[in-house]
Amino acid sequence: MTYRTGLQLCETYESVKQISPPHGSRAMTVTSCILCGLSLLLLIFGSDFTPCVQNQDTKPKLILAAAVGLTLAGLLVIIPVSWETNPPVLLEEMRQGASIYIGYVAGLMLILTGVLLCCFSRPGSSSFGGTVSCLRNRV
């Protein structure tokens, strides 16, 4: 604490309530953002409408890597959000804002996107086309 006179006073924390949130949450969120960005780049490069990758055998592998990255990014978002909603120390009158719900929805959407990409991306076909045509032949 700094007074108007320029005098600084250092105090020790008496309880866990006064300590700022853990830096692990911030690190996990930043890692999730970076991983999500890299996964989206892999997804764009591995899709059929971009000529970035000429080899058709590597495109499903890129999409699968993007799906795993998006799933991990979703987990890295949900873990810090759940830490904030279920604190280890009970604080009096602590209210959660709308950002908690936004964090849960963002994490779940990333996980759902990754799982859907894992399910619909088959290594034997070129991206989604082989799966759709296989399902169309059954009907």
Secondary structure by P-SEA (a helix, b strand, c coil): ccccccbbbbbcccccccccccaaaaaaaaaaaaaaaaaaaaaaaacccccccccccaaaaaaaaaaaaaaaaaaaaaaaaaaaaccccccccccccaaaaaaaaaaaaaaaaaaaaaaacccccccaaaaaaaaaaac
